[in-house]
Amino acid sequence: MEPTISDNAFNFVSRAKSTPVQIIDGLLDSPVPKTSLELAIELGLDRKTTARRLPELHRRKLCDKGDPRECTVSGRLAQTWFV
């Protein structure tokens, strides 16, 4: 069965969701604060992208900093973020 125009439009819009929106959505979906690396892996984004965007979102008061803790991915002490 061929995809309809509506299917194609939905797929385009889904892929077009901006990175800041993806990051906020990822934080909203998490019951605990996440590190930028944890969030990047969960969302399929580059770690550098989340590491750059999180402070920008914080300056715009769209997310908050949590307490630093050991990252479950890297094992290093890292800043956490939440909404």
C-alpha positions as CSV (number, residue, x, y, z in Angstrom):
1,M,0.0,0.0,0.0
2,E,1.4,3.4,-1.0
3,P,1.6,6.1,1.6
4,T,-1.0,8.8,1.2
5,I,-0.3,12.6,1.0
6,S,-1.4,12.8,4.7
7,D,1.0,10.0,5.7
8,N,3.8,11.9,3.9
9,A,2.9,15.2,5.5
10,F,2.8,13.6,9.0
11,N,6.2,12.1,8.4
12,F,7.6,15.4,7.3
13,V,6.2,17.3,10.2
14,S,7.4,14.6,12.6
15,R,11.0,14.8,11.3
16,A,10.9,18.6,11.2
17,K,10.3,19.0,14.9
18,S,13.0,21.4,16.0
19,T,15.9,20.3,18.2
20,P,14.9,22.5,21.2
21,V,11.4,21.1,21.1
22,Q,12.7,17.6,21.0
23,I,14.9,18.3,24.0
24,I,12.1,19.9,26.0
25,D,9.8,16.9,25.1
26,G,12.6,14.5,26.2
27,L,12.9,16.3,29.6
28,L,9.1,16.4,30.0
29,D,8.9,12.7,29.4
30,S,11.6,11.9,32.0
31,P,10.7,11.3,35.7
32,V,14.3,12.2,36.7
33,P,16.7,14.9,35.6
34,K,18.9,13.8,32.7
35,T,22.5,14.6,31.7
36,S,23.0,16.0,28.2
37,L,24.6,12.7,27.1
38,E,21.7,10.6,28.5
39,L,19.2,12.9,26.7
40,A,21.2,12.8,23.4
41,I,21.2,9.0,23.3
42,E,17.6,8.8,24.3
43,L,16.6,11.2,21.6
44,G,19.0,10.1,18.9
45,L,20.8,13.4,18.8
46,D,24.4,14.4,18.9
47,R,25.7,15.0,22.4
48,K,27.3,18.3,21.4
49,T,23.9,19.4,20.2
50,T,22.2,18.7,23.5
51,A,25.1,20.2,25.4
52,R,24.8,23.4,23.5
53,R,21.0,23.7,23.5
54,L,20.4,22.9,27.2
55,P,22.2,26.1,28.5
56,E,20.4,28.1,25.8
57,L,17.0,26.7,27.0
58,H,18.0,27.4,30.6
59,R,18.8,31.1,29.8
60,R,15.3,31.3,28.2
61,K,13.9,29.8,31.4
62,L,12.5,26.8,29.5
63,C,14.4,24.2,31.6
64,D,16.2,24.1,35.0
65,K,19.5,22.7,36.2
66,G,19.4,19.8,38.6
67,D,22.1,18.5,40.9
68,P,25.3,17.1,39.2
69,R,25.5,13.3,39.4
70,E,27.3,10.4,37.8
71,C,26.1,10.0,34.2
72,T,24.7,6.6,33.6
73,V,26.4,6.5,30.2
74,S,29.8,8.0,30.7
75,G,30.3,7.3,34.4
76,R,31.5,10.9,34.9
77,L,30.1,13.6,37.1
78,A,27.7,15.7,34.9
79,Q,25.1,18.5,35.2
80,T,21.5,17.3,35.0
81,W,18.6,19.1,33.5
82,F,14.8,19.0,34.0
83,V,11.5,20.7,33.2
